[in-house]
Amino acid sequence: MLFVRSLLGVNPGRVAFKAASSFVEAAPQSTFSLLPIGINRRWQSTDAKDVERLNKLRNIGISAHIDSGKTTCTERILFYTGRIKEIHDVRGRDGVGAKMDSMDLEREKGITIQSAATYASWGDNNINIIDTPGHVDFTIEVERALRVLDGAVMILCSVSGVQSQTITVDRQMRRYNVPRISFINKMDRAGANPFRIIDQLRQKLKLTAAAVQIPIGAEDQFRGVVDLISWKAFYNEGESGENLVERDIPEELMPLATEKRNELIEQLANVDDEIADLYLCEEIPNTQQFVDAIRRSTIALKFTPVLMGSAFKNTAIQPLLNAVVNYLPNPTEVTNTALDVSQGEKKVDLAPYSNSPFVGLAFKLEEGRYGQLTYMRIYQGTLKKGSFITNVKTGKKIKVPRLVRMHAADMEDVDELGAGEIGAMFGVDCASGDTFSDGTLQYTMTSMFVPEPVISLSLTPKGKESPNFSKALNRFQKEDPTFRVHVDSESKETIISGMGELHLQIYVERMKREYNVECLTGKPRVAFRETITQPAKFNYTHKKQSGGAGQFARVVGQLEPMQPDEETGKDVSFENRVIGGNIPTNFIPACEKGFNDALEKGPLIGHPVNGISMVLEDGAAHAVDSSELAFRIATKNAFHEAFAKARPTILEPIMNVAITAPIEFQGSVIGGLNKRKGTVVDTEIQEDYFNVTADVPLNDMFGYSTELRSATQGKGEFSMEYKEHQPVQTHVQEQLIQEYKKELANKAK
């Protein structure tokens, strides 16, 4: 390409860039060939005002590991954009607490439990912001926020860097193709080293990342940042850092700034052709060329710009807001696909304009003071107060009684919400993940990934059971897809299941506070699973004769191990291969029901069965004695018979545990992990602290926090998240089976 240009006598890079940059300003960034322009035309909004509104709209999420400063950062953003009048501390030490932590429990514990939505204006731009929890137990909140957002800010601590939950958040962002900018927070902390964190982003998360700023001073001397793009130094002045002052770069920082700018150009040249041209010609891009290239490659998911600052010390938050506007996409630059139910779930790209037919997704439910509050992302069309919309799943037509824009726990009434907006509506009965349309389209949005629960507790109300007990459980289940409730058929106890001990503790505490129902909880139980390791055939006949019409059903086929589907995560299936009508088609659903019955309670230890496929190949039926019940029983018994022959095994949840502790306790911490059957995956030493990552069975993790505190004089901390289910050791399996048999024998007495 360069060779052709030089033959034509064109100065490489310059002329081409000038034309491109004016084109970039005029057209959406994603249209860089003639073909997409032609395709886009049929979607283009005819309303210039609507296009302008969309170009100045950003939907962003703020996510990170626990205690990286997400809520503190959001608090500063709201203050600098004029949405709140004063700044409050996260833990509510001043009796008020951060705006986005509106729940009392959040203020007491100093953690975010529910994601909170708000919106703010920065210059001419409107920004919808969702502040998400960092704790792995509330991972569904991050999942559903990223499902509906166009971009994200990933916050990292300047000392701890990439931690276990950062890796989870990164995985979620990749799952939903969310462009992100990274912000290294807590630059005022002792041991702050942003360039080590950028190396971690490249090595651990495999991201093409580069700093677009460098710090002025560090730790307690941190005063501001140097912007490598505009080539200026920025300082925050005023009581709360509200005045952003621009000055020349200090002389002593010039060598570092030049080195880091060259590094930025190198990293961009790897992912952007136009910067590559300039780099090969040894030219330095101008400010506009930098901004355009970073925006292009960020939206294309090839690059993440890294900014730095200290939210707590009110430093360098305004440049972060500028970066959100400059580098993250507006709703027209993101392709959202829906499935057209009327055409066999064919994928359809949505047109993000207000004059298109309405399509919206209910992504989160909350029980408010005035009934159910449904958070809604409008993908195309307009949602108006008083208008009628149709729930695509149920086909029910619903009138929209009240529309609001959320500002944490406060609401502002609005008459309509346009395409690309995030708002909420009251008094609409629906489930999380339902798609709504104006009735003309049969579109449904792809569903969100919901992880399986890993821990269960038995729950009994103190004293007399009140209707509030079941009311609370029903509401929490509706709000949170990872919170499950069932009644044990044998012990008749109510069992709640969730993502971790803290997750379930919070719900028990909320029942006490919000519903006045105090509960007693049993010992935590691990969500074991049962599966098979080899195929096994079955040929089972169910006969019962007791005078009159009896029961007869015969099923033939085999059980096979099954790997989870990458897209849906489904790992059980029932396949019907019966030909010639040996089993009448009206009995096939009964066979599938029998298979599902058998999955609920495995033969080994009574836990659910996973990773199994049942293939029904043949069978026999009787003209009089065969019935749905007979085939259901036959399939269930055939399953149990074949299961025993298929080398069954028990699976246990393995947790990814990340521990940080002073270096002098390294031996005792790793010794403690080995004692709990842990496998050390990675260790990292930084100055006087060390980080260790290990895979440990959840069954061996109970009581670990107490052990870690005593082993490290209270200085160690850990976090854990579910990784996968793995087979238990043979002796553990034997032990679990014996315990289960003993339990059954005691119940039978």
N, C-alpha and C positions, 0 to 999 in steps of 0.2 A: 504493500500500500504506500509506504513512504517512497519507494523507488519510483512508482508511477507518478507521484506528486512532484518529485524532484525533476523528472523528465519534462513535466508540463510547466516547470518553472514556478511552481507554487511554493511559497515558504511553508514547510510542513507545520501543521498544527494551527497556525494563526488564523488563516482565512477560513479554514474548515470550522474552527471553533467559534468564530464570530457568528457564522451562519447558524451553527447548531444552537448557540446560546439564545439567539432571538427566537429560534423555533421552539426551544424548550419552554420559553416564557409563554409562547402563544398556544401551545398544544399540551394535552395531558402527557405526563412524563412517560407513560407506558407505551405511547405510540411512536415507534421509531422506524417502522417500515411502512411502505405505502399500503400494504394489505390491511393492517389493523385500522388505519384511518378510514378506509372504505367500510370496514365492518362496523366501526364505531358510529358511523353517521346515522344509521337507522335508530340508534339508541340516544343520540344527542338530544338534550333537552332544548326545546325551542325557547324556553324562558331564560333570558340572559341573567336575570336577577337570581334565579335558582342556581345556575352554574356558578355565579360569583359567591353565593352563600356556601355552596359545597366546597369550592376551592379554599374557603377560609374556615373550614371546619376540620377539627381533629378529634378522633376518638382514641384515647390512650389509656393504658393500664399501668399501674406502678406495682411491680412485683420484685421479690427478692427473698433471701434467706431471713430467718428470724433475726430481729434486732439489727437490721442493716440501716434502719432509719427511713422506712417507706412513709409511715404516717407523719413523721416529723417533716419530711420533705414536702408531702402534700399540704401540710399546715402552712409552710412558707409560701408555696405556690398560691394558695388561696389568699394569703395576706398581701403578697406583691401584686396580685391581679385585682385586689380591692374587694374580694368576696367576703372577707372577715376583717374586723376592725383591729383585733389584737391577737397576738400569738399566745397559745397555751401549750403547756407541757404534756407529753404523751401519758405519763402515769397519773395525771390528774393531781400532782402535788399541790397545785394552787387551788384545788377544789373545783376546777372547771374541766380540765382534760382537753385533749385534742378534739377538734371539730368532727373529724371523720370517725373517731371512736365514740359513737353515740350510746352504746350499751354500757350500763353501769359495770358489768363484769369486765368489759374491755378496759375501762379506766382503772379498775382495781388491779387487774393483773398486768396492765401495761402491754397487752398484746391485741392484735386485731383478730376478731373472731369471724365477723361477717364482712364481705366486701361492701364498701360504701361508695355510692355514686355522687358526683357533683359536677358542676360545669363552671367555667370561668372564661373571662375574655382577656386576651393579651394582644394589645394593639387592635387591629381590625379583625383578629381571628377569635373564633369561639372554640373552646376546648372542653370536651366531655372527659372527665377523669374518673377512673374506678381505682380505689385504693384497695389492694387485696391482702389477705393474711399471708404471713410467711411461714406459719407453722404447718408442718406436713399433715397434721390431723384435719386441717381445714382446706385440703388441697382442691376439693371440688369447687370452692369459691374462686380459686385462681383459674381452674379449668373453664368454668362457665363465663368468667369475665373475658378471658382470651378468645373464647369462641365468638364473641360479638365485637371485639375491638379491631381497629385497623392498624394500630401500632402500640409499642410498649416501651417503657423506660425500665431497664433492669438495673437495680441499685446493688452495689457491692460495697462491702466495708473495706477501707483502705489498709486494714491490718489482716483481717481474716480472709478476704478475697473470695475465691470460688469455693463455696461450701456445699454440703449435700443437697440442701433445698434449692440452691442456685442451679444445680445440675437438673433437678426435677423441673424447675421453671423453664430452663432452656429447652428441655424435651417437650414441654407443653407448647412453647412458642413455635417450635419446629412443626409440631403436629398440626397447628392451625395456620402455619405460614405467616406468622406475625413479624413484621420488620421491627427491629429494636435499636434504641440507642442505649449505651451503658453509662451509668453515672457512678463514679467512685466517691462515696460519701465518707464522712468522719475523717477528713484530711487533717483535723486538729488532734487526732489521737496519737499517743506515743507509739512510735514504730510504724507510722504511716509510710507506705511505699507504693505509689500508684503504678510504677512501671513494672513491679513484680506482679501486680494484679493483671496488667495487660498481657504479660507472658502467660499467666494462668488461663486467661480467656482463649489465648491461641492454642495452648497445649491441652488443657482439660476439656474445653468446649469446642475445640477445633474451629474457632471463629477467625475470620480475617478482621482483626481489630487494630486500631491505631488511635493514639491520643490526638485530639484536636485542640487540647489545652495543656499547659504545664503549670504546676503550682508556683506561687511566689511565697517562698518560705514553706516550712512544714511543721507538723506537730503544733506546739503552742505558739510558734512564730508564723503560722499560716495566715496570710493577709489578703490573698486574691489569686487571680489566674491570668496567664498570658494566653491570648487567643492566637493560635498559629495560623488561622485563616485570614483574620483582619489585620494581623500583625500588630496588636495593641495589648496593653496590660489593663485589666479591669479590677477595681477595688470597690468593696461595699462600704459605704459610710452612712452615718445616721444611727439613731438609737437601735433600730432593728434591721439595719443594712438595706434600708429602702432606696438609698441613693447609689446608683451604679456609676462610678467615676471612671472615665477612660483616660489613660495616660500612655506615654511612650514606654517601651519595654526597658526595664532596668538593665544597665550596661553588663552587670555580672551574670545575667541570665541569657545574654545573647548567644553564647556558644551552645548551651543546652537547647534553646529554642530553635536554632538553625538545625541542629542534629535531629531533633524530634520532627521538625517540618519535613526534612528529607526522608525520614522514616515513613511519615504519613503519605508522601508522594509515592514512595516505593510500594507501600501496601495498596494504595489506590490504583497504581499502574497495573497491579496483578489482576484487578477486577474490572477496570474501566478503560476502554480503548482510547478515548480522547486524552486522558491523563497519560496513558502509555506513550502516545505520540509525543506529547510535550516532554516526558521523561527521557525518551530516546534522543530528543533534540537538546536535552540539557537545559530546558527552559523551566521557569517557575510559574505555575498557574496563577492567574489573578484571583481576587476574592470570589467573583461570580463563577469562574470556572471551577474553583474548589467546591463551592456550595452546590452547583449543579451536579458535579460528579459524585459527591457524597450522597446527595439526595437520590440520584439514579441507582447507585449501587446498594444503598440501604433498602430502598423499596424492592429492588430485585433480590433481596436476601443474600447478597454477596459480601456485605461489609457491615460492621457496626462501629460508628464513631464513639470514642470514649471521652466523656467530660469528667470534671472533678470539682469537688467543693465540700462544704460542711454545712448541712442543713441546720444543725443545732446552733452553729455560730453565725447563721444568716449570711453565709458567704457563697457567691457564685451560683445562686439559684436562678437569677434572671437570665444568664446565658443559657441555662438548661431549657428555659421556656422558649428562648429564641431557637434553640436546636430542635425542639419539638415541632415548631412551626416550619422551620427550614428543611428538616430531613425526614420527618415522618409523613406518610401518605394521607391525602384527603380521601373521602369515601369513593370518589370516582376513579382513584388509582388502584383500587383493590378489587380483584375479581371475586365476587361471592356467587357460589353456585347453589341452586336448589334442585330438587327432584320433582319432575312433573308426574304426579300420581295418575293423571288421565292417560299418559303415554308410557305406562309400565316403568315408572321411576327413571325416565330419561333425564340426564343432567342438562340443566338450563342455566345459562349465565344471567344474573339479574342486572337490570338497568338502574343505577342508583340516582334516579331523578324523580322529582315530585309529581310530574305529569304522567308517570307510568302507573299501571294498576297496583294497588297496595299489597305489599307482602311484609310481614313483621314476625319476629320471633320472641316469644315469652321466655326469657332466659333465667329468671330468678323470681321466686315468690316470697312474700313476707306478710305476716299477719299484722296489720296496722290497727290504729285506733278506730278507723272507719271501715273495717273489713279487709279483704285480701288485697294486697298491693302487688301488682304484676309489673315487673320491670320488662320493658319492651325495646328491642332494637328495630328500627324501621329500615328495611333494606331497599325498598322502592315504594314510590307513591307517597300519599299523605294520610296521616291518621288524624281525624277531626273529632272533636267532642260532639257527642250526640249522633255520630254516624253509626252505621251498622257494619260489623265485620263478621267473618265466618271462621270458626275454628276448623281447619282443614281435617284434623284427625277425627273429630266427632260429627262434623257437618252442621254443628249448632250455630245459629245466627245470634249475634250478641250486640246489644247497643252499648256504646262507650259512654258511661255516665259522667266520668270525670278524668281529665288528663292533667298530669303534673310533671314538672321538672324537679328532679331530686337535688337537694343540697344537704348530704348526709341525712340527718333525721328530719330536716325541714323540707317543706314542699312549696313550690310556686305554681299556681294554677296557670295553665295555658289552654288556648282554644284549638291549636293544631300543632302537630309535629311533622316536619318534612323528612324526606329521604335522608338517610345517614345519621339521623338523630337518635339519642337514647333518652327515653323518658319512662313514665310509669302510668298505669291506669288503675282505678279503683273499682271494686265491686264486680270483677269479671272472674267467673269460676273456671279455672283451667289448671293444667299441670305444667311443671317446669319442662321446657323443651317443645311446647306446642307451637305450631305455626298458624298465623292468622292471615287471611287474604280478604279482598273486598267481595269475594263470592264468584268473581269471573275466572279466577285462576285456581287450579288444583295443585299448587306448589307446596312442597314441604321442605324445610331446611334439613340438612344432614344432622343426625343426632350427635350429641356430645359424648366423649369417652367418660364412662363412670367406673372408677376402680372398685374392686370387690372389697367388702369389709374384712378386717383381719382379726378383730377382737370382739368378744361378746361378754355381757354381764347379765345376771338375772336381776330383775327389778321388782320390788314389792312396795306398795305404798304403806307408810306408817299409819297405823290406826285403820279407820274405816275407808274403803275405796270410794272415791267420789267420782262423778262424771268427768271432772277436770283431768283425771289421770289419763283416760283414753283420748280426751279432747287434745291434750298436750302432745301425746304421742302421735296422733294423726296429723296434727299441724306440723310437727318437726319432720315427719316423714315426707310430707308434701313439699316442704321448703328445701330439704337436703336429701338428694338421691343416695348419698353414701350412708345415711342413717336408716337402719332396717329394724323392724320390730316383728317378732312372731311369738306365738304361745307354744311352749314345748308340749307336745301331745301327751307325754307320759307324766312329767312332773307338774303340768298345768301352770308352770311359772311363765311370766312375761320375760322374754329375752330381748335385750337391745344389742345391736351390733354396729360397729363403726370403725373408724380408721386408726384409733389409738386410745390410750387411757384418758388423755386430756379431752379428746373429742367427746367421749361419753360422760366424763365428769362435768363438762360445761352444760350438757343437756340436762343432767340430773339437777344441777344448780339452777338452771333456768326454769325447771318445773317448780322448784321451791319458790323462786322469786316471782315468776310471771303467773303461775297458776295456783300458788299456795298449796302445793302437794309435796310433802316431804317423803322421800323414798329411801328404802334400804337397798343396798346393792350387794350382790354375792361376789364370790371370788372371780376375777377375770378368767375367761376361757378362750383358748386359742382356736381360731377357725381352721381346724385341720380339714383336709380334703382327701378323698379316696380316688384311686384311678387304677388302670390296668397297664401292664407293660408288654403284653403280647396278645395277638388275636385269639379268639376262642369261639367254637361253633356251638349252637344250641339247637335242640330238637325236642320241644316240650309239648306234651299233651295234657290239657286240663279237662278232667271228667268229674262230674258229680251227678249222682242219680238219687233222688229222694222222693220218688213218687211224683207223677205228673211230669211236666217239662223239666228236664235237668239242665246241666251246663256242659257244653262241649266246645273246646277250641284247641287248635294245634298250630304252633308257630315254629318255623324253621329259619335259621339265619346265622349271623355271627356278630360278635362284638369286636371292635377294633380300636386301638389307641388313636387319639386325635390331637393334633397340634392346634393351638389357638389361632384363629383367623387374624391376620395382621391388622386388618381394617376395623373389624367389629369386635375383636377380642373373644368371639364365641368359640367355645371348645367342646360343645356337645351337639350331636346331630342325630336325627332319625331319618333313615332312608328306606323308601319302599320300592323293592324290586320284584314284587309279586306279579306274575303274569298269568294269564289264562283264567283269572277270576277264582283261583283256589281259595283265597280269602275275599269275600265280597267287599267291594270298595267302601260300603257304609261302615265296615268294622275297622278299617285302617286307622281312623282317628282314635278309636278306642285303644288300639295297640300303642299308638304314640302316647296316649294318656298313661298307659301302664308303664311305659319307658320313663316318662317324667315322674311318675310316682316312685319308681325305683331309685331315681337319681337323688331324691330328697334325703334319703337315709341309706347310707352305704352299709353293706353287710358286716364290714370289719369292726368299725367303732361307732356306727350310727351318725357319721358326718356326711355332708353332701358329696356326690360323686362328680368328678370333673374329667375332662380330657378323654371322652369316650364317644364312639359312634356306633349306633346299632343299625345293622343292615337286615331288613326283613326280606327273605328270599322266597319263602314258600309257606304253605300251611294247609289246613283243612277246616271245613266248617260243616255243621249239621243243619239240615233244613229246619228242624224244630228246636233243637237244644242250644244252638249257638246264639249268643247275645253279645251286646257290647260289654257287659260286665264280665262274661266268660273270657273274652279276648283280652280285656284289661288285666285280669288276674293271670292269664296264661303268659302274657308278655312280661309282667313283673316277675313271675317265678322263673321264667326262662332266663331273664337278666341275672337273677341271683345265682342260678345254676352255672351259667357261663362265666360269670364274674369270678367265681371261686377257681375256675380252671385257667384263668388268664393272668396268672401271677400278679395278684393285686398288691398294691403298695399304698402306704399312707403318706400324704404330702403335708409338710408343715410350712407356715409362712416364714421366709427368711427376711430379716430386716437389714437395711444398709445403715450401719451405725457410724456416725462421725463424732470423734472425741477430740477436745482441745484441752490440754493441761500443761502445767509447767514441766520443763524438761527433766527435772530431777525425779519426777514420778513415772517416767516412761516405762521402766521395768515392771512396776507393780500394775500399771494400767494394762499393758499387753499381757501380763500374767493372768490378770482377771478375765480378759477376753478369751484366752486359751481355755481357762477353766469352764467358760460358758460355751464351749465348742465353737468359738468364733474363728473365722478365717481372715487374717489381716490382708487387705487388698492394697493399701497404700499408706506410707508414712511420710511426713514432711516436717522438717525442723525449721523454725524461723526464730532467730535470736534466742530468747529464753523460754519459748513455748513450742510444743510440738502438736501436730495434727495426725490422727490416725483414723483410717477408714477401714471398717471390717464388716463382713457379712456374718450375722449371728442369728440363730433360730429365735423367734419371738418367745417361744416357750421357756427359753433360758434367760430372757431379759427382765423378768419381773424382779423388782427390788434393786435394779442395777443403779438407780440414781443415788440411793443411800450408800451402796458400796463404793461408788466413784467418789462421793463426797468424803467418805472416811479415808479412802486411799490417797486423796490429793489435798487433804486439809481444807476441803471446801472450795478449792480453786479450780477444779475440773468441771467441764460442762459437756453435755452430749446431746445429740439429736438423732432421731432414727426415723426411717421411712420404709414402707413396704417395698420389697424388690421383686420377689417371686415366690412361688411355692416349689419346694424341692423334696425329694423322698427322704424320709427319716431313716436313721440307722436301724439295722435289723433288730438289735436288742431293744431299742426304744419302741419299735413296732410291736414286738411281742408283749412288752410291758403294757402298752396302750390297749391291746386286744384283751389281755387278761383283766385289766381294770374294768373294761366295758362289760365283759362277761360277768364279773363279780357284781357290777352295778345292776345288770339285768336279773341276776339270781336274787339279789336283795329285794328288788321290786316285785319279783314273782312270789315271795314269801307271804 
